[in-house]
Amino acid sequence: MCRAGVSLWPRPSPSWTPVAGRVLREALTGPLSGHQVMLMVDDGVQRSLSLDLLLTGLTSPTVLLHTTTHNTDNHFTTQQLPTAQDVLLVVVGTGSPWLLWSPPGWLSPRAVLVLVAAQTCSARKHFQSPLLQNTPSVALLCLNHKPQTPEYSTYSVMNHFPLSANPEPVLLGTWHPDTFTTLEDLFQDQFQDFGGKSLHLTISPDDAPLVYQRDDGKIDGTCIRILDAMSSWLNFTYTYKSAIIDWGERDENGSYDGMLGEVQRGESAMVINYFTITYQRTKDFDYSVSFFTEGFGVMLRDPPPLPQWQGILYPYTGVVWASVGGVVILATLVYYCASIRELRLSPIESFMIVLQSLMNQSVSQEPRVWVSRGLLGLWLLATWVLRVSYTCNLMAFLTVPVLQPPLTKLEQLAEADLRNDEWPRALPDLNVCEHWGRYSNTQLNPSILNTRVKLLTALTNVLEEMKFNRDLFVSLGIPIGDSLVGRWLCMLDYGEFVPEALATSTHPILARLGTKLDLVPTDGSLTYEGEEHCVEMVVAGTHAHVETYSYLRMLFRDLGHHNVYTLREQLYLGNLAFFFTKNTPWEYKFDVGMRRLVEAGLVWQWYSEIMEEDRHSGKLRESRLPVLSLSHLQGPFLLLVVGGGLATITLLAERLLQPNTTSP
């Protein structure tokens, strides 16, 4: 047993005091046994109870807390503060102690048991105290005093359901250690039904596939479907304010703005958009168990295609081509050695026979020896497999552009650069991110934006070709923004933690990416709140776009851009959760419900349905069979010309080196 406070000593006590002491000890040795307990005794009661005698012999860890000041946050040092306890047992008298109405910030027990050591018990008043209102499980022991026979007085066990239609105290029964043997018997689930309570939310409808507005104007998304399932189970309704608002950032005073600020101030019950569990958020808010794991994706423009005139080489890699060449030489040597006695072929003639089968031509001379015939048969089978695989792959490579190898990892992205070595291939911003939000407050339609991007890209290309450098512009007094000298990652500035995390990261790859990040201000006049700026820069090939992975894919598909791809590796893979006001007593019910939805596979099913609906929404490009054109056949025609030239040279050489002969 650990003590904090002043010594206690027995005093003359009322006639009902032995009953209170007996019930207190029965609770500690009964349902509270085996759990961490913090015992708080009111100043007016401790003079009548012999706590030293009551607590003697207890085997459960018990912290006895006794203070005479309300400022308990400063009464103890950080090292002296009691750790989180399972149960807080409060013994009160006729009054209502400060602990119930002004609980310190560090006090967050799983359950609170209040024992009233007085003849009168104001159950409704106790249940309305902030500590009991904000604790998931509570119970109240009230004395049933019998003046004639006080030694036979009993205690009633009471609970209440604050969100039910009738929040009055509910009698669970008369206290007896054989009746209430476990915590589950003593503390019943007071939030098993929300009684039709209405919860108010603030949501951002531009957060697909979690929360978004459908074409018919209704709000849908994975999180909305989770909330609908929870409301049906717990019997509550919800209202929401749909607004384009930042996620929320924390200032030096610990206050948040944006959606998190509304939750912190109690204006909203929770937030359900894309919020990952971070260390700082866990200190300032309550949060549910994670229902989905996702990170931030990076979208880039497809790399340029390889030259089509090399199309005849694409079906096989360089290693395969080298292997085929080596096998041809080996087959020539083996066939030459096997048929040298029978056919008396030269090495060149053996090579031509091997090559004929590879080119799908008939063999001019067939050996009669079974060894030679067997070797030739095996080679014919091998060349048939090679011809079929090459022909099929050739059709695919001739109709589908062959791209340069794309980036797949963050390490490759950090080492890559969307610019030349001499001059950064990035938009010359002249503080472009500020100017986009500064020019005339009018809506920037896509055509104007596209024209501006094209002009800036053209200017960048000119600067690259002229090999100018930043020092030349500075010496001429021309200001050049930072993004012109190497910032090629674009992200909308709506209050996410990613920019700060990259800027302060000690990881070399993440720190390098942080120096390349350009933040674009939000623009409420645009459909996607300013994401269009980053999209157009990706299409122009000057930037990569950082955004939540699923939203990024849907954004580019909705805007009709398909020549892009996402990095296989995600940035800051995190766990998504709902966030609630600190000390929300019914948050644990969302934990139970979300675990069931996740384990049943419903969350993934809803997510997949939304992503599939977007893929087939008609906003994607039409799938058409490619048609072969002359541009696709550059390689075969080039091979035809080369082959014809070699054949002509061979014919001329034969005519010149071998004289004409006539038959007799």
C-alpha positions, 0 to 999 in steps of 0.5 A: 500500500502506498500513502500520500498525505497526512496520518489518519487516526480513529475518532468517535464515530456515528453508529453506522460507521462500522457498516461503512467500514465493513462494506469498504473492506468487502469491496476491496477484498471482493470485486476490486481484489486483483486490480489496481485501486486508488483510494480517496477519502474525504476529509470529513470522513477519514476522522471517523474511519480507522483506515489503518485497520481497514487496509491491513492485510490487503494483497491488492496494490492500493494507493491511498491519496489524501490531499487538502488542496484542490490544485492537485496538478501542482501538488505532486511532482511528475515523478510522484503522480500516481500512475493510471489505475483500474478503479478509483474508490472515493469515500465521501460524506455529506458533501460532494468532494472537489475530486468529483467536480474538479478532477485533475488532468492526470486522473483517468481511471477505468471505473469509479466507485463512490461510497457515501458514508453518511445517512443522506445520499444525493445520488443524482447530484453525484452522478452529475459530477464531471468525474462520473460523467466522463468515466466509462464505468461508475457505481454508487453505494448509498446507505440504507440507514436504520435508526433503531438497529443501525448495525443492520443497516445496508447499502444499495448499489446504484448506477445510471445510464446518462444517454438513455431517455430516462437518466435517473439513477437505477437501483442494481440491488442491495450490496452483498459480497456474494452478489457482486463478486466481479467488476462486471457485476458491480460496474454495468455498461452504462453506454449500452444504448445512447438513447437516440442521442444526436451527435454533431460532427464537422466533416470535409466532403473532399476526402474520398474514399473516406468522406465525399459528396456523391453526384446526387449531393449525398455524403458517402464514404467508408467512414460514413458507412462505419458511422451508419453501422455504429449509429444503428447498433448504439441507437444514436443519430448524427448531424454534420456541418459540411465545410472545407476546413483545415485538419487543424494545427497545434499552436504553442499554447496547445490549442488547435484550429480547424476540425481538431480545434472544434473537437477540442472546444467541444463544438463537434463530438468527433472527426472522421476524416483522414486522421492518422494516430500520432503521438501529439494527437494521442495526448490531446484527444481520445481516439478509437482503434484503427479501422484502416491502414494507409499512407501518403502516396506519390503520383508521378507522370509516366516516364517517356516511352522508349524509341519505337524503332527498337521495338523488335528488341523489346520482347526479350531482355538483353540477358535473354538475347545474349543467352539466345546468341550463346545457344545458337553458337553452341548448337552450331558446334554440336551439330557440326561435330555430330554431322561432320562424317555424314554430311561433311558440312562446313561450320558456316553451313552448320550455322545456316542450318541452325539459323534456318530453324530459328527463322522458321525456314525448312532445313535444306539437308536432313541427316540420316544418323539418329544421333544427328536427327535427335539433336536437330529435332530437339533444336527445332522444338526449342526454336519453336518455343522461342518463335512463339514467345517472341511473336506474341510478345512482339505484338504486345510491344508493338501496340503498347508503348514501352516505358522507361523503368518507373520509380518504385521506392522512396529512396529512388524518388529522393535520389531522382530529380525532375530536372536536369543536372545543370538546371532544375526541371521545376516550375519557375515559381517567382513564389508561384505557390503564393501568387496562385492564391494572390492573383485577383481572388477570382476562380482560376479555370482549368484552361487558364491554369493549363496555359500558365503551366505550359508557359512556365514549362516552356520557360523552364526548358529554355532556361535548361537549354541555355544552361543559366544558373541562379547566381546569374539571375541574382546578379541581374537583380531578378528574384528566383523562387526556391522551387526553381532551384530544386523543389519538385514535390507538391502538396496542398497545405491543409494542415497535415503533419507531413510537411513538418515531419519531413522538414524535421526528420532525421532520416536522410531520405525523408529529410531530402524529400522535405527540402524538395516539398512545395506547399500550395495554398488551399483555394475554395473556389476550385472543385478540389480546393487547389489540388488542381494546381499540383495535378497540372504540374504532375501532368506537365512533368515538373512535379510529383504530387504527395497526397493520401494514397486512395484519394490521390488515385481517385483525384487523377482518375476524376480529372481524366489524367491516366498517363500517371502512376503512384509510387509502390512504396507509401510515405508515412504509412499510418493507422486511421482512427476517429478522434474524440474530445478528451475524456469522452466516456463512451469512446470505448463503445466505438472501439468495440464496434470498429473491431467487429466491423474490421474483423468481419471484413466490412470496412475493407468491403466498403472501401473496395466498393467505393474504389470500384464504383469510381473506377467504373464511374465513366470518368475513365478513358474508354478502353479501345483495341489498339490499331497497328500503324506505321509508327508501331512498325518502325522496327520491322521495316528498319529490319527489312531495309537492313536485311535487304541491304545485306542481301544485296551486298551478298549478291554483288559479292558473289557476282564479283568474286565468283565468275559466271559458269555455264553448264556443258 
